Amino acid sequence: MDAIDLASKFALIDERWRPKVAAKLNGQEVKLVKVQGVFPWHTHADIDEMFLVWKGRFRVEFRDHVVDMGPGEMVVVPRGVEHRTAADEEAEVLIFEPADVRNTGDVVDPVFTAPQGVGI
């Protein structure tokens, strides 16, 4: 039960699109991820996802609109809603979602599908 220094944890991450578990609570995981570029379109049929921007600019794209965010801003993607994420420059993002969620949802992508449950 110690404080988690997010800046120090993000500094340990050297790859993009590979979420790392920073904390667990009530069946949920708080994941840290560095992103840059465009992630594949996908859905999560049974779970909601929350994205909170820590550093940089980050967007969640839906088929009918885009949510563009900066540090301190967040969005919840409801279950079953197709989306993709993107950042023109490197950004650092916290993801809140149930444990053992595949980051690419209903898509398996050899480049973007990350191992689950990897801690930092």
C-alpha positions as CSV (number, residue, x, y, z in Angstrom):
1,M,0.0,0.0,0.0
2,D,2.6,2.5,-1.2
3,A,2.1,5.5,-3.5
4,I,2.6,4.7,-7.2
5,D,4.8,7.3,-8.9
6,L,3.3,7.4,-12.4
7,A,6.1,9.4,-13.9
8,S,8.7,6.9,-12.7
9,K,6.6,4.0,-13.9
10,F,6.1,5.5,-17.4
11,A,9.9,6.1,-17.6
12,L,10.4,2.3,-17.3
13,I,8.3,1.7,-20.5
14,D,10.3,1.5,-23.7
15,E,7.8,0.1,-26.1
16,R,4.5,1.4,-27.6
17,W,1.1,-0.1,-27.6
18,R,2.1,-2.6,-24.8
19,P,0.0,-1.9,-21.7
20,K,1.7,-2.6,-18.3
21,V,-0.4,-3.2,-15.2
22,A,0.4,-0.6,-12.5
23,A,-2.3,-1.6,-10.0
24,K,-5.3,-4.0,-9.5
25,L,-8.5,-3.3,-7.7
26,N,-11.9,-5.0,-7.6
27,G,-11.2,-7.2,-10.7
28,Q,-10.0,-4.1,-12.6
29,E,-6.5,-3.2,-13.8
30,V,-4.9,0.2,-14.1
31,K,-2.7,0.0,-17.1
32,L,0.0,2.4,-18.3
33,V,0.8,2.6,-22.0
34,K,2.9,4.7,-24.3
35,V,1.3,5.2,-27.7
36,Q,2.2,6.7,-31.1
37,G,0.6,6.1,-34.5
38,V,-2.8,4.5,-35.1
39,F,-4.2,1.4,-33.5
40,P,-6.5,-1.0,-35.3
41,W,-10.3,-0.7,-35.3
42,H,-11.8,-3.1,-32.7
43,T,-14.5,-3.6,-30.2
44,H,-14.8,-5.1,-26.7
45,A,-18.2,-6.8,-26.6
46,D,-18.5,-7.2,-22.9
47,I,-16.4,-4.5,-21.2
48,D,-16.2,-0.7,-21.0
49,E,-12.7,1.0,-21.2
50,M,-11.6,4.2,-19.7
51,F,-8.7,6.2,-21.2
52,L,-7.0,9.0,-19.1
53,V,-4.3,11.0,-20.8
54,W,-1.2,11.6,-18.6
55,K,1.1,13.2,-21.1
56,G,0.8,14.4,-24.7
57,R,-2.2,14.4,-27.0
58,F,-4.3,11.3,-27.6
59,R,-7.5,10.6,-29.5
60,V,-10.1,7.9,-29.6
61,E,-11.7,7.6,-33.0
62,F,-15.2,6.4,-33.5
63,R,-16.9,5.8,-36.9
64,D,-18.9,9.1,-36.5
65,H,-16.6,11.3,-34.4
66,V,-13.3,11.8,-32.7
67,V,-12.5,12.6,-29.1
68,D,-9.2,14.5,-28.9
69,M,-7.7,14.8,-25.5
70,G,-4.7,16.3,-23.6
71,P,-3.3,15.7,-20.1
72,G,-6.0,15.3,-17.4
73,E,-8.8,14.5,-19.9
74,M,-10.5,11.1,-20.2
75,V,-13.1,9.2,-22.1
76,V,-15.1,6.0,-21.5
77,V,-15.7,3.8,-24.5
78,P,-18.9,1.8,-23.8
79,R,-18.9,-2.0,-24.4
80,G,-19.6,-3.0,-28.0
81,V,-18.6,0.4,-29.6
82,E,-16.1,0.1,-32.4
83,H,-13.1,2.4,-31.9
84,R,-9.5,2.9,-32.5
85,T,-6.9,5.0,-30.6
86,A,-4.2,7.2,-32.0
87,A,-1.5,9.8,-31.2
88,D,0.5,11.8,-33.7
89,E,3.4,12.2,-31.2
90,E,4.2,9.9,-28.3
91,A,1.6,10.1,-25.5
92,E,1.3,8.4,-22.1
93,V,-2.1,7.1,-21.2
94,L,-3.7,5.3,-18.3
95,I,-6.3,2.6,-19.1
96,F,-8.9,1.3,-16.6
97,E,-10.6,-1.9,-17.6
98,P,-11.3,-5.4,-16.2
99,A,-8.3,-7.7,-15.7
100,D,-7.3,-10.0,-18.6
101,V,-8.8,-7.9,-21.4
102,R,-7.0,-8.3,-24.7
103,N,-6.0,-4.8,-25.8
104,T,-7.1,-5.4,-29.4
105,G,-10.6,-6.7,-28.3
106,D,-12.2,-8.8,-31.1
107,V,-9.1,-8.5,-33.3
108,V,-5.9,-10.5,-33.1
109,D,-3.1,-8.5,-34.7
110,P,0.5,-9.7,-34.8
111,V,1.9,-6.2,-34.3
112,F,-0.6,-4.7,-31.8
113,T,-2.0,-7.6,-29.7
114,A,0.0,-7.3,-26.4
115,P,0.6,-9.9,-23.7
116,Q,-1.9,-9.7,-20.9
117,G,-1.2,-9.1,-17.2
118,V,2.4,-7.7,-17.6
119,G,3.2,-5.6,-14.6
120,I,5.5,-2.6,-14.1
